[in-house]
Amino acid sequence: EGFLYGRGAQDMKAGVAAFVCAIREFVDCLESQNLQTSTKGANVESQRAQDSKESQKIQIPQSCDSTSSQNFNGILSVLLTSDEEGAAIFGTKYTLKCLKERDLLPDFAIVAEPTSVEKFGDMIKVGRRGSINGILKIFGQQGHVAYPKKCLNPVDIIAPHLSKISGHKLDKGSEEFEPSRIVVTDIRGGLEVVNVTPNDLKIMFNVRNSTQTSVESVRKYLEHLLAKAPHSLELNQSSKPFLTDKQSLIVQKIVKALESQNGFAPELSTSGGTSDARYFAEFGVKVVECGVCNDSIHAINERVRMSEVEALQNTFAVLLAQWNL
């Protein structure tokens, strides 16, 4: 019924298929135009023979015209990685490091993550929040509940401060980002008995942070809040936030390409989790994410509409053809 099913169909094999096919179409356009240029000046009969001979090798896309791809002047590359969902050690980040050493970093990048929501092209990502993981431990002294004066209950220590930790907004947010807030994911302590107080209490949390909040600012807030409480604090930034200038060439061009295909402009968003786009941003590369709808990723019977894959391919083809116009 117009769908392709399979693990990764939306996230993000559809995106890979779309940009690979768009690039193939783009290269075919270049070859066909080079062929037309090389045969100028030849007599009509020899030109027809040459055209007929070459047409057996090159299928000229219907989207090619006299202006298509003539204004592209640069290097067009594809980067495929299989570890984006994992440690991401030997994928995008490693490749960009090598490219930087060779002075070959790209100026612009598109990541074909599934960014659309209700219909294809209604949203693209121009940034992402970062992710800070935290472990807070409150130390006390274990004892018998019948003798509370001989105990130091870590629950009593943290109780007055918990409302200033769980759900606390670390910044006010902005036009591009929601406020960064502390989200408590786990609290545990004690021996799971009713007659012994805990010796310590462990709180785990995450902060999806905007560019306004850093690891240092999270640490400063919590250390000030718990200055008189015996504690330890571990913070780890697993991914950094980024924001691509909305006026940058890559954003403007992909918006124009989508608008020409769909008849409406996409929303420029920073919502969702993380992606490899963050690594491009770290290396100073202007990056945007654009892809099919995201409504079944990582789920049983993950699927994508064929029409969306074709629409995404067309969008990339238009982007390439009109890049420098």
N, C-alpha and C positions, 0 to 999 in steps of 0.2 A: 504493500500500500504506500509506496513512495519512500520507504525508510531503509537504511542500512543498519544492521544490528551487529554488535560486537564490542568486546572490551576496548575502550579507548576510541570508539566511533566518534564521540563528541570531543573527548579530551585526550589527545587532540589530533588523531589521525586524519580527521576531516580537514583540519587546517593544513597539515602537511600535504595531503593530496591536492588541495586547492592551490597552494603556492607553487608546488612542483609543476602542476599542469599549466598554471599561468606563465611560469618562466619558460616552459617548453614552447608555449604559444608565442611568447615574446621573442625568443631566439629564432623561431621559424619566420617571424616577421622580418627580423634583421637579415636573415639569409635570403629571403625572397626579394627584399629591397636591394641587397648587394648584387643579386643576380640581375635585377632590372637595370641597375646602374652599369654593371659590367658589359651588358649587351647593347648599350646605346652606341650608335654609330655603325653597327653591323648592318648588312643588308637584311631585308625583310625575311627572306627565305631562311638564311642562316640563323637569324634570331628566333624564328618560329621553331626551327629544329632544336636549337639550344634550349628554348623554353620547354619544349615537349620532353626533351631528355632530362632536364633538371626537375620537371614536375613529377617525374616518377620517383624521385628521391625526396622531394620536399613537398609536404602538403601545406599549402599557403592558407592560413586561417582566414575566415571571412571577416574577422575583426580588423585585419590589416588595411590601412589606407595610406595615402601618400605622405601623411605627416607622422603616422604611428612610429614610435621608437627612434625617429631620426634625431631627436633632441636629447637622447640619453647619452651621457658622457661620464662613465665611471665604471666601477667594479660591482658586479651583482653576485652575491654569494648566498649559499644555503648552509645553515648550521643545524644538524640533527643531533639530538642527544637522547640517551635512554635512561639517564639517572636523575631527571628533573624532579621526580617524586621522591627520590631518596636523598642520599648524602650530598649529591650534586658536586662531587669532588673532581671528576674527570670529564665533565661535560662543558657547559657554556663558560663557566668561570675559568677553567683551565685553558680553553681555546682562546678566550679574550686575552688572557695573560700572554700566551704565545704570540698572538697577533700584535699586541702592544710592543713586544720585544722586537718584532720585525717591522714596526711602524706601518701596520696594515689595519689598524682599528677602523671600523666603519664609522661614517658620520651619522647614519640613521639605521634603525632596525625596526622590524615588525615581528611581533610574536603572535602566532595564530591561535592564542588561547580562546576557548569558547566564551565570548564576552556578551553575546546578545541575550536578551531576557524574554520578552514576549514574542518578538519577531526579528528576523535577521536584520542586523544593522541598526537596531534601536539603541545600542550602547557599545562604546569602545572604552578601553582603559588607558588613561594618560598618567597613571600613577598607582601606587599601592602603599598601604600601610606596612610598617615593619612589625616584627614580632619579638617581644622581650619575654623570656621565661624567668620566673623567680621562685626561689625557695627561701622561706623565712622560718627560722627556728627560734622559739621562745623557751628559755631555760628556767626550770624551777627546782624544787626539791621534793622528791617522792615521799609520801607518808601515809599514815592511817587517817581515814576520814574522821575518826572520833577525836583526833587531836590536831585540828586545823592550824593551831598556832605553831606547831612543830613542822608544818609543811610550807612550801612555797608553790602554790598552785599556778602553773603557767596560764591556765584558763582565766584566772582572776586578773593576771597581768595584762593579757591581751584584750579582755572584754571591753574596757573603756575605749579602746582604739579601733576595734574591729569595724565599726561603721565608717571610720575614716580610711579604711583600707579597701574593703569589699565594695566595688562599684564606684570608687572615688574617681572623679574626672581630673586628670592631670593637666589638661589644658582646655581651652574654650572651643576648640575646633576652628574650622575656617570654611570658606566657600568650597574648598576642595575636599576637606577631610572632616569626618566626625570627631568629636572629642576623644582623646586617648583616655582610656579608663582601665583601672585594675580589676581584672576578672578572676576571682578566687575559684580554683578548680578542685581543691582538695584540702581538708583539714583533718588531722589525725593526731592522737596522743593517748597515753594510758595503756592499761593492760586488759581492757574490755571486762573489767570487774567493777563492782559498785562500792568497794570498801578501801580502794587505794587511789590516791591522787596521782596525776601524771608527773613524770619527772621532766618531760619537755613536750612541746607542742610544735607540730610541723604544718606550715601553710604553704601550699603551692598555688601559683597564680600566673597569669599571662597578661601582657599589655600589648594590644595592637596599636602601635604608636604612629602618630603622624610626624611630619617633619618638625613640629613644634616641641616634641618630647623626645628626650634621649635617655640612654641608660644612666647617664650621670644625673639627670634631673629626677629620675625615679629613685635612684639611690639616695640622693640628697633629701627628698621628701620623706622617705621611710626612716632614714637614720635620724632625722630631726624629730619625727613623730615618736620614735621609740628610744629616744636618747637616754631615758632613765630605766629602760627595760633590758634585762640581760638577754641578748639575742645574737644571732648570726644571720647574714643575708648574702645569698648568691644570686647574681643576675647574669643572664646570658642573652646577647642579641643574636638570634638565629637568622634574622633577615632585617635589612635596613629599609626605611621608607624612601620613596622617591616621587618626584613630580616632574613631568615633562611640560615645558612651556607650551601653553595652548596655541601660541602664535608661531611655534616652530614649523618648519617646512613639512615635516613628516605628518604632523597632526592636521595641518591645513589640507594637505594633499589627500589623506585618507578620508577626511570628512567630505571633501569635494567628490571623491570617487564614489563613496557610499550614497551621497545625496543624488548624484547623477543616475545611480542604479535604482534607488528606492523611492525617490521623490520627497524624502525627508532627511533631516540631519540627525546624526546620532547624539545621544547624551554622552558627555565626557565625564567619566566616572573614575573613582579611586577605590571602589568597594571591593569586597572579597578578600581572599587570602593572599598568598604570595605566588610569584612566578619567576621564571628566569629573566624576565625583563629587568629585575632589580640589579642583576650583574652588569647588564649593558649600562644602566644608569651610573653604577659605581665607577665605570671606566669613562664616563663623560659622553656616552653615546645617547643621542636623542632617540627614545624608544616609545612605541605605542603598541597596544594589544588590540587585535581585531579578529573576531571569529564567529562561528555559528552559535546557535542558542545553547544555553547551559540549563538543561532541565532533567538530565538523566545520567550525568557523569558519575562514575564509580558505583553505579547502581546495577542491579540485575536487569538484564535486557537493555543495556545502554544502547541508544540508537540515535541516528541523525537523519534529518530529511535530506534526500538527494537534491531537492531544489535549493536548499541552503548551501550545500557544498558547491553547486554550480554557480550560485550567486556570489559566493565568496571568491571563487576562481575568477569570475568576471570582474569583481571589484579590484582584485590584485592586477589583473590584466590592464584595466583602465588606468590604475595608478602608475604602472610601468610605462605605458604608452604616452601618458601625459605628464610624466615626471617633471620635465623642465619647461613645459609650455607656460 
